Amino acid sequence: MANTYDENIREALIKLLLDELRQSHEVTGHPARIISELGISHGAFRIDIVTVNSCVHGYEIKSDADTLVRLPEQAKAYSQVFDKLTLVVGEKHIINAMSIIPDWWGVKLAKIHTDSSTILLSDIRTALDNKSQDILSVAHLLWRQEALDILESNNAANGVKSKRREFIYERLVSAIDFIDIQKAVREKLFTRQDLRADRQLLQYGD
């Protein structure tokens, strides 16, 4: 069995997601975006791929060449933040990895086609809606100024404009309901332009 690697799984996954987002756009008209290496918890973790359209869906890659050492803490952190999550995993780790992640995570199996050496991705389990999101962790997907902008648009920024970001996020979750915070996060992630080259955004739709 030939080993899969992060780079070739990532390439195949982005191609697949672009095709899916294109088809979804044709049906719903909603634009979508793919973000590579999105930081959460202010950089404590970086999830491999995120799609942003009607929900924020995170994809974590574990190739045959990777280990699962960090997966338990990654799964816990990601489960506090994203609307949906999918693990994309090589055959070597499929059984152990599925014993680590929650049952509502989706799972895609990554295998190398023996004839063409290309990556084949197959669905093992479909991702379900996350019922365990933490509102403060979701709010932390926003940059400090983005969170302030939301507070100001809701006339709720008085007293926190010059304070540390922790106070800003706490005000945000106390002043804005969860559904509106989720919507604001999607909008900010979709329109965010100031990203490093290694976190380039791919976009489909106007």
PADREN-887850 format. One record per atom (N, C-alpha, C): residue number from 1; residue in one letter; atom name; y, z, x. Coordinates in pm, whole numbers. Last residue first. Layout:
N
R	NUM	A	CA	Y	Z	X .
...
This chain:
206
R	206	D	N	3533	-710	-2004 .
R	206	D	CA	3677	-696	-1982 .
R	206	D	C	3724	-555	-2013 .
R	205	G	N	3219	-712	-1822 .
R	205	G	CA	3301	-706	-1943 .
R	205	G	C	3447	-685	-1908 .
R	204	Y	N	3103	-512	-1565 .
R	204	Y	CA	3070	-622	-1653 .
R	204	Y	C	3149	-605	-1781 .
R	203	Q	N	3138	-419	-1223 .
R	203	Q	CA	3186	-415	-1359 .
R	203	Q	C	3134	-534	-1437 .
R	202	L	N	3083	-189	-966 .
R	202	L	CA	3051	-319	-1020 .
R	202	L	C	3080	-314	-1169 .
R	201	L	N	3245	-11	-710 .
R	201	L	CA	3213	-23	-850 .
R	201	L	C	3185	-168	-885 .
R	200	Q	N	3144	153	-407 .
R	200	Q	CA	3202	39	-477 .
R	200	Q	C	3155	32	-621 .
R	199	R	N	3124	348	-220 .
R	199	R	CA	3103	383	-360 .
R	199	R	C	3165	275	-447 .
R	198	D	N	3193	257	21 .
R	198	D	CA	3052	286	3 .
R	198	D	C	3021	338	-137 .
R	197	A	N	3470	238	2 .
R	197	A	CA	3390	114	0 .
R	197	A	C	3244	143	-25 .
R	196	R	N	3598	491	-221 .
R	196	R	CA	3565	439	-89 .
R	196	R	C	3475	318	-102 .
R	195	L	N	3825	435	-494 .
R	195	L	CA	3696	477	-443 .
R	195	L	C	3673	418	-306 .
R	194	D	N	4038	415	-708 .
R	194	D	CA	4053	466	-571 .
R	194	D	C	3922	524	-520 .
R	193	Q	N	3993	353	-977 .
R	193	Q	CA	4001	246	-878 .
R	193	Q	C	3993	297	-734 .
R	192	R	N	3866	428	-1294 .
R	192	R	CA	3896	480	-1160 .
R	192	R	C	3888	367	-1057 .
R	191	T	N	3782	352	-1541 .
R	191	T	CA	3909	295	-1494 .
R	191	T	C	3943	337	-1351 .
R	190	F	N	3540	488	-1577 .
R	190	F	CA	3545	344	-1593 .
R	190	F	C	3670	283	-1531 .
R	189	L	N	3607	752	-1541 .
R	189	L	CA	3512	689	-1448 .
R	189	L	C	3519	538	-1457 .
R	188	K	N	3777	782	-1761 .
R	188	K	CA	3830	797	-1625 .
R	188	K	C	3736	734	-1522 .
R	187	E	N	3601	740	-1979 .
R	187	E	CA	3720	655	-1961 .
R	187	E	C	3772	662	-1819 .
R	186	R	N	3413	945	-1941 .
R	186	R	CA	3371	805	-1941 .
R	186	R	C	3490	713	-1913 .
R	185	V	N	3584	1168	-1965 .
R	185	V	CA	3512	1144	-1840 .
R	185	V	C	3468	999	-1832 .
R	184	A	N	3665	1144	-2233 .
R	184	A	CA	3764	1133	-2127 .
R	184	A	C	3698	1105	-1992 .
R	183	K	N	3419	1190	-2364 .
R	183	K	CA	3488	1061	-2380 .
R	183	K	C	3589	1039	-2268 .
R	182	Q	N	3374	1457	-2285 .
R	182	Q	CA	3278	1352	-2251 .
R	182	Q	C	3344	1214	-2258 .
R	181	I	N	3597	1575	-2407 .
R	181	I	CA	3584	1579	-2261 .
R	181	I	C	3486	1471	-2215 .
R	180	D	N	3536	1532	-2675 .
R	180	D	CA	3656	1468	-2619 .
R	180	D	C	3653	1469	-2467 .
R	179	I	N	3308	1692	-2698 .
R	179	I	CA	3298	1548	-2724 .
R	179	I	C	3417	1474	-2664 .
R	178	F	N	3411	1951	-2644 .
R	178	F	CA	3314	1888	-2554 .
R	178	F	C	3309	1737	-2574 .
R	177	D	N	3771	1996	-2686 .
R	177	D	CA	3630	2012	-2726 .
R	177	D	C	3541	1921	-2641 .
R	176	I	N	4007	2166	-2483 .
R	176	I	CA	3957	2038	-2533 .
R	176	I	C	3811	2054	-2572 .
R	175	A	N	4064	2421	-2387 .
R	175	A	CA	4163	2355	-2472 .
R	175	A	C	4110	2230	-2540 .
R	174	S	N	3861	2507	-2225 .
R	174	S	CA	3904	2598	-2332 .
R	174	S	C	3997	2530	-2431 .
R	173	V	N	3832	2306	-2044 .
R	173	V	CA	3719	2333	-2134 .
R	173	V	C	3755	2430	-2245 .
R	172	L	N	4089	2320	-1919 .
R	172	L	CA	4044	2199	-1987 .
R	172	L	C	3933	2231	-2086 .
R	171	R	N	4093	2567	-1797 .
R	171	R	CA	4186	2540	-1907 .
R	171	R	C	4138	2421	-1988 .
R	170	E	N	3898	2517	-1605 .
R	170	E	CA	3876	2623	-1704 .
R	170	E	C	3969	2605	-1823 .
R	169	Y	N	4023	2319	-1455 .
R	169	Y	CA	3901	2287	-1529 .
R	169	Y	C	3872	2392	-1636 .
R	168	I	N	4240	2469	-1352 .
R	168	I	CA	4265	2349	-1432 .
R	168	I	C	4142	2314	-1516 .
R	167	F	N	4120	2666	-1199 .
R	167	F	CA	4197	2707	-1317 .
R	167	F	C	4221	2589	-1410 .
R	166	E	N	4010	2506	-999 .
R	166	E	CA	3922	2586	-1084 .
R	166	E	C	3992	2628	-1212 .
R	165	R	N	4223	2396	-857 .
R	165	R	CA	4154	2311	-954 .
R	165	R	C	4063	2391	-1047 .
R	164	R	N	4503	2623	-846 .
R	164	R	CA	4384	2562	-790 .
R	164	R	C	4305	2491	-900 .
R	163	K	N	4828	2535	-995 .
R	163	K	CA	4718	2624	-961 .
R	163	K	C	4600	2547	-904 .
R	162	S	N	5033	2390	-1096 .
R	162	S	CA	5037	2418	-952 .
R	162	S	C	4921	2507	-907 .
R	161	K	N	4967	2371	-1369 .
R	161	K	CA	4996	2250	-1291 .
R	161	K	C	4992	2273	-1141 .
R	160	V	N	4931	2581	-1540 .
R	160	V	CA	4821	2551	-1447 .
R	160	V	C	4853	2435	-1354 .
R	159	G	N	5145	2622	-1714 .
R	159	G	CA	5092	2737	-1641 .
R	159	G	C	4983	2706	-1542 .
R	158	N	N	5069	2366	-1942 .
R	158	N	CA	5164	2469	-1900 .
R	158	N	C	5093	2585	-1830 .
R	157	A	N	4897	2179	-2047 .
R	157	A	CA	4901	2194	-1901 .
R	157	A	C	4994	2305	-1853 .
R	156	A	N	4869	2088	-2303 .
R	156	A	CA	4796	2210	-2268 .
R	156	A	C	4801	2239	-2119 .
R	155	N	N	4927	1847	-2439 .
R	155	N	CA	5026	1956	-2435 .
R	155	N	C	4962	2091	-2401 .
R	154	N	N	4754	1644	-2399 .
R	154	N	CA	4723	1733	-2510 .
R	154	N	C	4816	1854	-2515 .
R	153	S	N	4845	1528	-2174 .
R	153	S	CA	4845	1444	-2294 .
R	153	S	C	4811	1525	-2419 .
R	152	E	N	4793	1737	-1996 .
R	152	E	CA	4932	1704	-2031 .
R	152	E	C	4939	1620	-2158 .
R	151	L	N	4514	1725	-1980 .
R	151	L	CA	4580	1844	-2033 .
R	151	L	C	4723	1813	-2077 .
R	150	I	N	4486	1475	-1860 .
R	150	I	CA	4428	1499	-1992 .
R	150	I	C	4494	1620	-2057 .
R	149	D	N	4613	1520	-1616 .
R	149	D	CA	4664	1417	-1705 .
R	149	D	C	4613	1438	-1848 .
R	148	L	N	4440	1712	-1504 .
R	148	L	CA	4578	1748	-1541 .
R	148	L	C	4637	1648	-1638 .
R	147	A	N	4217	1552	-1459 .
R	147	A	CA	4207	1665	-1551 .
R	147	A	C	4345	1709	-1597 .
R	146	E	N	4327	1377	-1270 .
R	146	E	CA	4275	1325	-1396 .
R	146	E	C	4266	1435	-1500 .
R	145	Q	N	4381	1550	-1062 .
R	145	Q	CA	4493	1488	-1132 .
R	145	Q	C	4448	1429	-1265 .
R	144	R	N	4114	1625	-988 .
R	144	R	CA	4213	1725	-1030 .
R	144	R	C	4326	1662	-1112 .
R	143	W	N	3863	1410	-1132 .
R	143	W	CA	3947	1453	-1023 .
R	143	W	C	4055	1547	-1076 .
R	142	L	N	3573	1496	-1323 .
R	142	L	CA	3712	1449	-1316 .
R	142	L	C	3777	1494	-1187 .
R	141	L	N	3343	1633	-1310 .
R	141	L	CA	3337	1492	-1271 .
R	141	L	C	3477	1434	-1258 .
R	140	H	N	3398	1878	-1420 .
R	140	H	CA	3415	1866	-1276 .
R	140	H	C	3391	1724	-1224 .
R	139	A	N	3316	1853	-1682 .
R	139	A	CA	3460	1844	-1653 .
R	139	A	C	3485	1824	-1504 .
R	138	V	N	3044	1907	-1647 .
R	138	V	CA	3087	1773	-1688 .
R	138	V	C	3234	1753	-1654 .
R	137	S	N	3060	2179	-1588 .
R	137	S	CA	3007	2087	-1488 .
R	137	S	C	3045	1943	-1520 .
R	136	L	N	3156	2276	-1832 .
R	136	L	CA	3238	2291	-1712 .
R	136	L	C	3191	2197	-1602 .
R	135	I	N	2944	2215	-2008 .
R	135	I	CA	3075	2154	-2028 .
R	135	I	C	3163	2164	-1904 .
R	134	D	N	2627	2118	-1923 .
R	134	D	CA	2721	2229	-1911 .
R	134	D	C	2862	2171	-1913 .
R	133	Q	N	2354	1987	-2114 .
R	133	Q	CA	2474	1970	-2033 .
R	133	Q	C	2561	2095	-2034 .
R	132	S	N	2112	1973	-2246 .
R	132	S	CA	2141	2094	-2167 .
R	132	S	C	2263	2078	-2077 .
R	131	K	N	2021	1749	-2364 .
R	131	K	CA	2062	1857	-2455 .
R	131	K	C	2107	1982	-2379 .
R	130	N	N	2047	1413	-2304 .
R	130	N	CA	2047	1543	-2239 .
R	130	N	C	2102	1649	-2335 .
R	129	D	N	1839	1173	-2462 .
R	129	D	CA	1970	1238	-2451 .
R	129	D	C	1954	1378	-2391 .
R	128	L	N	1581	1031	-2249 .
R	128	L	CA	1632	1084	-2375 .
R	128	L	C	1770	1145	-2352 .
R	127	A	N	1443	749	-2086 .
R	127	A	CA	1533	863	-2082 .
R	127	A	C	1579	901	-2222 .
R	126	T	N	1100	663	-2101 .
R	126	T	CA	1237	633	-2138 .
R	126	T	C	1322	759	-2138 .
R	125	R	N	865	617	-1844 .
R	125	R	CA	915	705	-1950 .
R	125	R	C	1062	674	-1976 .
R	124	I	N	802	399	-1694 .
R	124	I	CA	696	495	-1720 .
R	124	I	C	736	585	-1838 .
R	123	D	N	885	68	-1641 .
R	123	D	CA	919	189	-1715 .
R	123	D	C	795	274	-1737 .
R	122	S	N	897	-74	-1314 .
R	122	S	CA	834	-65	-1445 .
R	122	S	C	865	69	-1510 .
R	121	L	N	1005	-301	-1078 .
R	121	L	CA	1038	-175	-1146 .
R	121	L	C	976	-175	-1284 .
R	120	L	N	917	-436	-772 .
R	120	L	CA	894	-442	-916 .
R	120	L	C	923	-305	-975 .
R	119	I	N	1061	-589	-494 .
R	119	I	CA	1040	-465	-567 .
R	119	I	C	1020	-494	-715 .
R	118	T	N	879	-835	-298 .
R	118	T	CA	994	-789	-375 .
R	118	T	C	957	-662	-450 .
R	117	S	N	669	-954	-169 .
R	117	S	CA	732	-838	-103 .
R	117	S	C	861	-794	-173 .
R	116	S	N	517	-1146	-292 .
R	116	S	CA	654	-1182	-254 .
R	116	S	C	728	-1072	-178 .
R	115	D	N	259	-1032	-324 .
R	115	D	CA	275	-1172	-284 .
R	115	D	C	414	-1201	-228 .
R	114	T	N	282	-765	-402 .
R	114	T	CA	201	-798	-284 .
R	114	T	C	221	-940	-235 .
R	113	H	N	573	-598	-477 .
R	113	H	CA	488	-710	-518 .
R	113	H	C	412	-761	-394 .
R	112	I	N	598	-254	-457 .
R	112	I	CA	623	-380	-386 .
R	112	I	C	522	-484	-434 .
R	111	K	N	737	-47	-716 .
R	111	K	CA	625	-95	-636 .
R	111	K	C	663	-225	-568 .
R	110	A	N	864	223	-885 .
R	110	A	CA	902	114	-794 .
R	110	A	C	781	79	-706 .
R	109	L	N	887	335	-1213 .
R	109	L	CA	802	325	-1096 .
R	109	L	C	843	202	-1014 .
R	108	K	N	1116	542	-1376 .
R	108	K	CA	1080	405	-1341 .
R	108	K	C	997	408	-1213 .
R	107	V	N	1171	775	-1629 .
R	107	V	CA	1103	750	-1501 .
R	107	V	C	1076	600	-1489 .
R	106	G	N	1413	996	-1782 .
R	106	G	CA	1336	874	-1775 .
R	106	G	C	1273	859	-1637 .
R	105	W	N	1398	1340	-1877 .
R	105	W	CA	1437	1238	-1779 .
R	105	W	C	1351	1113	-1798 .
R	104	W	N	1274	1522	-2039 .
R	104	W	CA	1365	1426	-2104 .
R	104	W	C	1421	1323	-2006 .
R	103	D	N	1126	1694	-1881 .
R	103	D	CA	1054	1594	-1960 .
R	103	D	C	1145	1489	-2022 .
R	102	P	N	1273	1744	-1551 .
R	102	P	CA	1253	1776	-1692 .
R	102	P	C	1188	1661	-1769 .
R	101	I	N	1085	1711	-1238 .
R	101	I	CA	1198	1680	-1326 .
R	101	I	C	1168	1721	-1471 .
R	100	I	N	836	1782	-1123 .
R	100	I	CA	958	1854	-1086 .
R	100	I	C	1069	1833	-1188 .
R	99	S	N	635	1615	-1192 .
R	99	S	CA	612	1758	-1218 .
R	99	S	C	736	1842	-1190 .
R	98	M	N	723	1375	-1101 .
R	98	M	CA	726	1397	-1245 .
R	98	M	C	697	1541	-1282 .
R	97	A	N	671	1406	-826 .
R	97	A	CA	809	1398	-875 .
R	97	A	C	817	1426	-1024 .
R	96	N	N	392	1399	-810 .
R	96	N	CA	464	1521	-774 .
R	96	N	C	606	1521	-830 .
R	95	I	N	347	1131	-900 .
R	95	I	CA	286	1246	-967 .
R	95	I	C	363	1374	-937 .
R	94	I	N	506	962	-727 .
R	94	I	CA	519	958	-872 .
R	94	I	C	465	1084	-940 .
R	93	H	N	511	920	-453 .
R	93	H	CA	565	1047	-504 .
R	93	H	C	559	1060	-656 .
R	92	K	N	399	670	-403 .
R	92	K	CA	358	784	-320 .
R	92	K	C	395	918	-383 .
R	91	E	N	532	485	-562 .
R	91	E	CA	398	532	-600 .
R	91	E	C	356	658	-527 .
R	90	G	N	886	578	-593 .
R	90	G	CA	774	503	-537 .
R	90	G	C	641	565	-575 .
R	89	V	N	1116	599	-868 .
R	89	V	CA	1031	662	-766 .
R	89	V	C	919	570	-721 .
R	88	V	N	1390	697	-1027 .
R	88	V	CA	1327	573	-984 .
R	88	V	C	1247	608	-859 .
R	87	L	N	1472	891	-1304 .
R	87	L	CA	1422	893	-1167 .
R	87	L	C	1353	761	-1138 .
R	86	T	N	1754	914	-1509 .
R	86	T	CA	1629	843	-1480 .
R	86	T	C	1596	857	-1332 .
R	85	L	N	1942	1071	-1768 .
R	85	L	CA	1900	1064	-1628 .
R	85	L	C	1767	991	-1616 .
R	84	K	N	2240	1105	-1968 .
R	84	K	CA	2101	1067	-1952 .
R	84	K	C	2070	1059	-1803 .
R	83	D	N	2477	1244	-1922 .
R	83	D	CA	2429	1227	-2060 .
R	83	D	C	2281	1189	-2062 .
R	82	F	N	2499	1486	-1651 .
R	82	F	CA	2489	1350	-1704 .
R	82	F	C	2432	1346	-1846 .
R	81	V	N	2514	1773	-1582 .
R	81	V	CA	2628	1683	-1584 .
R	81	V	C	2609	1558	-1670 .
R	80	Q	N	2294	1928	-1547 .
R	80	Q	CA	2412	1994	-1603 .
R	80	Q	C	2523	1896	-1636 .
R	79	S	N	2120	1765	-1418 .
R	79	S	CA	2092	1794	-1558 .
R	79	S	C	2207	1869	-1625 .
R	78	Y	N	2207	1770	-1155 .
R	78	Y	CA	2232	1650	-1235 .
R	78	Y	C	2214	1677	-1384 .
R	77	A	N	2115	2027	-1075 .
R	77	A	CA	2257	1994	-1075 .
R	77	A	C	2287	1875	-1165 .
R	76	K	N	1833	2004	-1107 .
R	76	K	CA	1907	2110	-1176 .
R	76	K	C	2055	2075	-1186 .
R	75	A	N	1776	1787	-940 .
R	75	A	CA	1745	1779	-1082 .
R	75	A	C	1822	1884	-1161 .
R	74	Q	N	1852	1894	-691 .
R	74	Q	CA	1922	1778	-746 .
R	74	Q	C	1900	1769	-897 .
R	73	E	N	1664	2095	-659 .
R	73	E	CA	1804	2133	-674 .
R	73	E	C	1888	2017	-727 .
R	72	P	N	1423	1930	-654 .
R	72	P	CA	1442	2041	-751 .
R	72	P	C	1589	2080	-769 .
R	71	L	N	1475	1736	-440 .
R	71	L	CA	1470	1697	-581 .
R	71	L	C	1485	1814	-678 .
R	70	R	N	1466	1792	-173 .
R	70	R	CA	1590	1824	-244 .
R	70	R	C	1583	1797	-394 .
R	69	V	N	1202	1711	-106 .
R	69	V	CA	1249	1845	-72 .
R	69	V	C	1371	1884	-155 .
R	68	L	N	1064	1481	-126 .
R	68	L	CA	1106	1542	-252 .
R	68	L	C	1167	1679	-230 .
R	67	T	N	1153	1210	99 .
R	67	T	CA	1078	1331	64 .
R	67	T	C	1133	1384	-69 .
R	66	D	N	1108	849	136 .
R	66	D	CA	1186	972	116 .
R	66	D	C	1092	1092	104 .
R	65	A	N	947	630	135 .
R	65	A	CA	990	678	266 .
R	65	A	C	1070	808	257 .
R	64	D	N	917	566	-129 .
R	64	D	CA	800	618	-58 .
R	64	D	C	838	679	76 .
R	63	S	N	1227	687	-279 .
R	63	S	CA	1135	585	-230 .
R	63	S	C	1014	650	-164 .
R	62	K	N	1394	791	-531 .
R	62	K	CA	1306	855	-433 .
R	62	K	C	1201	750	-392 .
R	61	I	N	1710	785	-682 .
R	61	I	CA	1604	708	-617 .
R	61	I	C	1526	796	-519 .
R	60	E	N	1848	852	-996 .
R	60	E	CA	1817	906	-864 .
R	60	E	C	1697	832	-806 .
R	59	Y	N	2100	768	-1211 .
R	59	Y	CA	1972	723	-1158 .
R	59	Y	C	1954	778	-1016 .
R	58	G	N	2275	865	-1510 .
R	58	G	CA	2252	877	-1367 .
R	58	G	C	2111	834	-1328 .
R	57	H	N	2498	753	-1742 .
R	57	H	CA	2354	760	-1713 .
R	57	H	C	2335	759	-1561 .
R	56	V	N	2711	823	-1986 .
R	56	V	CA	2708	827	-1839 .
R	56	V	C	2563	856	-1799 .
R	55	C	N	2751	589	-2260 .
R	55	C	CA	2715	719	-2203 .
R	55	C	C	2721	709	-2051 .
R	54	S	N	2851	343	-2305 .
R	54	S	CA	2858	437	-2416 .
R	54	S	C	2814	578	-2375 .
R	53	N	N	2896	333	-1975 .
R	53	N	CA	2933	252	-2092 .
R	53	N	C	2945	346	-2211 .
R	52	V	N	2816	350	-1652 .
R	52	V	CA	2914	406	-1746 .
R	52	V	C	2939	303	-1854 .
R	51	T	N	2556	444	-1433 .
R	51	T	CA	2613	344	-1523 .
R	51	T	C	2704	415	-1623 .
R	50	V	N	2509	531	-1097 .
R	50	V	CA	2551	576	-1230 .
R	50	V	C	2599	455	-1308 .
R	49	I	N	2294	610	-826 .
R	49	I	CA	2355	508	-911 .
R	49	I	C	2393	572	-1044 .
R	48	D	N	2250	857	-674 .
R	48	D	CA	2246	723	-615 .
R	48	D	C	2321	618	-696 .
R	47	I	N	2463	1140	-652 .
R	47	I	CA	2356	1070	-721 .
R	47	I	C	2364	923	-685 .
R	46	R	N	2530	1388	-432 .
R	46	R	CA	2565	1249	-463 .
R	46	R	C	2445	1183	-529 .
R	45	F	N	2667	1720	-418 .
R	45	F	CA	2556	1629	-442 .
R	45	F	C	2612	1489	-462 .
R	44	A	N	2909	1820	-341 .
R	44	A	CA	2790	1896	-304 .
R	44	A	C	2664	1812	-320 .
R	43	G	N	3133	1686	-435 .
R	43	G	CA	3068	1636	-315 .
R	43	G	C	2945	1713	-271 .
R	42	H	N	3208	1827	-667 .
R	42	H	CA	3304	1801	-559 .
R	42	H	C	3235	1772	-427 .
R	41	S	N	2995	1801	-839 .
R	41	S	CA	3024	1934	-782 .
R	41	S	C	3110	1919	-657 .
R	40	I	N	2910	1469	-730 .
R	40	I	CA	2930	1571	-832 .
R	40	I	C	2946	1705	-763 .
R	39	G	N	2975	1130	-637 .
R	39	G	CA	2969	1271	-603 .
R	39	G	C	2986	1359	-725 .
R	38	L	N	2787	841	-657 .
R	38	L	CA	2888	922	-724 .
R	38	L	C	2869	1068	-688 .
R	37	E	N	2660	599	-545 .
R	37	E	CA	2686	723	-471 .
R	37	E	C	2802	804	-531 .
R	36	S	N	2804	339	-735 .
R	36	S	CA	2707	378	-633 .
R	36	S	C	2754	505	-564 .
R	35	I	N	2840	257	-1071 .
R	35	I	CA	2899	327	-957 .
R	35	I	C	2787	368	-862 .
R	34	I	N	2897	5	-1300 .
R	34	I	CA	2796	70	-1216 .
R	34	I	C	2866	130	-1095 .
R	33	R	N	3015	-27	-1635 .
R	33	R	CA	3038	-20	-1492 .
R	33	R	C	2922	48	-1423 .
R	32	A	N	3105	-224	-1922 .
R	32	A	CA	3026	-123	-1853 .
R	32	A	C	3053	-131	-1704 .
R	31	P	N	3237	-290	-2256 .
R	31	P	CA	3227	-314	-2111 .
R	31	P	C	3149	-201	-2044 .
R	30	H	N	3089	-368	-2566 .
R	30	H	CA	3140	-262	-2479 .
R	30	H	C	3128	-302	-2332 .
R	29	G	N	2969	-550	-2728 .
R	29	G	CA	3105	-580	-2684 .
R	29	G	C	3165	-475	-2593 .
R	28	T	N	2707	-531	-2818 .
R	28	T	CA	2804	-429	-2861 .
R	28	T	C	2949	-464	-2829 .
R	27	V	N	2576	-766	-2724 .
R	27	V	CA	2547	-710	-2857 .
R	27	V	C	2660	-621	-2905 .
R	26	E	N	2672	-821	-2473 .
R	26	E	CA	2665	-931	-2569 .
R	26	E	C	2644	-880	-2711 .
R	25	H	N	2632	-577	-2350 .
R	25	H	CA	2769	-622	-2375 .
R	25	H	C	2771	-734	-2479 .
R	24	S	N	2355	-578	-2321 .
R	24	S	CA	2417	-480	-2409 .
R	24	S	C	2559	-522	-2447 .
R	23	Q	N	2329	-782	-2131 .
R	23	Q	CA	2270	-798	-2263 .
R	23	Q	C	2331	-702	-2364 .
R	22	R	N	2463	-657	-1918 .
R	22	R	CA	2510	-786	-1970 .
R	22	R	C	2457	-809	-2111 .
R	21	L	N	2304	-437	-1875 .
R	21	L	CA	2441	-417	-1921 .
R	21	L	C	2499	-545	-1978 .
R	20	E	N	2070	-561	-1782 .
R	20	E	CA	2067	-482	-1905 .
R	20	E	C	2207	-463	-1961 .
R	19	D	N	2165	-683	-1546 .
R	19	D	CA	2107	-765	-1653 .
R	19	D	C	2107	-690	-1785 .
R	18	L	N	2244	-454	-1406 .
R	18	L	CA	2343	-556	-1440 .
R	18	L	C	2293	-645	-1553 .
R	17	L	N	1995	-331	-1373 .
R	17	L	CA	2097	-268	-1457 .
R	17	L	C	2206	-366	-1497 .
R	16	L	N	1865	-511	-1198 .
R	16	L	CA	1810	-483	-1331 .
R	16	L	C	1916	-426	-1424 .
R	15	K	N	2034	-490	-973 .
R	15	K	CA	2013	-620	-1040 .
R	15	K	C	1962	-600	-1182 .
R	14	I	N	2002	-221	-914 .
R	14	I	CA	2134	-270	-952 .
R	14	I	C	2122	-404	-1023 .
R	13	L	N	1726	-221	-845 .
R	13	L	CA	1776	-143	-958 .
R	13	L	C	1911	-193	-1006 .
R	12	A	N	1711	-379	-617 .
R	12	A	CA	1640	-421	-737 .
R	12	A	C	1693	-349	-860 .
R	11	E	N	1869	-222	-442 .
R	11	E	CA	1906	-361	-471 .
R	11	E	C	1840	-409	-600 .
R	10	R	N	1722	18	-437 .
R	10	R	CA	1860	17	-487 .
R	10	R	C	1902	-125	-527 .
R	9	I	N	1485	-63	-315 .
R	9	I	CA	1483	-15	-453 .
R	9	I	C	1622	-23	-514 .
R	8	N	N	1580	-130	-61 .
R	8	N	CA	1527	-237	-145 .
R	8	N	C	1510	-194	-291 .
R	7	E	N	1686	124	26 .
R	7	E	CA	1770	4	22 .
R	7	E	C	1712	-103	-71 .
R	6	D	N	1472	309	20 .
R	6	D	CA	1590	327	-64 .
R	6	D	C	1666	196	-82 .
R	5	Y	N	1150	146	17 .
R	5	Y	CA	1261	212	85 .
R	5	Y	C	1381	216	-8 .
R	4	T	N	791	156	-15 .
R	4	T	CA	923	118	-64 .
R	4	T	C	1028	199	13 .
R	3	N	N	509	56	182 .
R	3	N	CA	608	155	142 .
R	3	N	C	733	90	85 .
R	2	A	N	212	-99	68 .
R	2	A	CA	336	-107	146 .
R	2	A	C	437	-6	91 .
R	1	M	N	-120	0	84 .
R	1	M	CA	0	0	0 .
R	1	M	C	125	0	87 .
